[in-house]
Amino acid sequence: MNSKHSLQAETLRKIFQNKVPGTEEGYKFFSVLVPVVEKADGLYLLYEVRAKHMVRQPGEVCFPGGEMEGDETREACALRETWEEIGVPAEEIEIINQLDTIYTYSNFTMYCYLGLLKEDALSRMKLNPDEVDEVFLLSVDELLAQEPEIYRTKLVPEIPEDFPHERVTGTKHYAWRTGNAIVPVYELNGRIVWGLTARITRRLMAHIRADEMKCAMDEERKGQNV
């Protein structure tokens, strides 16, 4: 840079003082609702089946959700997408808390919100045929009793043939980092839940089991101290 036009500290402050943090180009953020339906005989997770004519993941099982728009919050995105996909308004959903965040190898992050719905909300659902073929329920008790099948995949970078290895890394045999990802598969009541949706389900079930185990241990300690 020409010294006559060199960047000054005050200019740097002006450029960045009001900048909103972003991400690298091509990276996206999604938000989903994990709907739990409260019925007389227990709790159920509500799943969608994506419309078969969709370009991405047609016919696959998922939770209501989609890409965040503009400056909307993560929670607002999950609620908006739920309304647009299955016609359940925000006022009929009790957001309990944000669940674990899902990071993917395909350039997006997925935020997850646990929402409680009353059973009568199901009777007022209106599925968007552009996005949803059907919805179904799986019992939380049955999901807790079943461990999914786990398949492990290895993520290996595919380096372009013209990458200048020797100039950049000093060797033709550079040890590029690899990654690993799990692909859980649930099969219950004739339904298959797998991939990211199964990862969210698995994390939710693990957290519930951990709490149940903690409660059982606390009760055991109380009994021993009597």
Sequence and secondary structure as in RCSB ss.txt:
>XXXX:A:sequence
MNSKHSLQAETLRKIFQNKVPGTEEGYKFFSVLVPVVEKADGLYLLYEVRAKHMVRQPGEVCFPGGEMEGDETRE
ACALRETWEEIGVPAEEIEIINQLDTIYTYSNFTMYCYLGLLKEDALSRMKLNPDEVDEVFLLSVDELLAQEPEI
YRTKLVPEIPEDFPHERVTGTKHYAWRTGNAIVPVYELNGRIVWGLTARITRRLMAHIRADEMKCAMDEERKGQN
V
>XXXX:A:secstr
  GGG   HHHHHHHHTT      TT EEEEEEEEEEEETTEEEEEEEEE TT SSSTT EE SEEE  TT  HH
HHHHHHHHHHH   GGG EEEEE   EE SSSEEEEEEEEEEEGGGGGG    TTTEEEEEEEEHHHHHT   EE
EEEEE     TT  HHHHTSSSS     EEEEEEEEEETTEEEEHHHHHHHHHHHHHHHHHHHHHHHHHHHHHHH
 
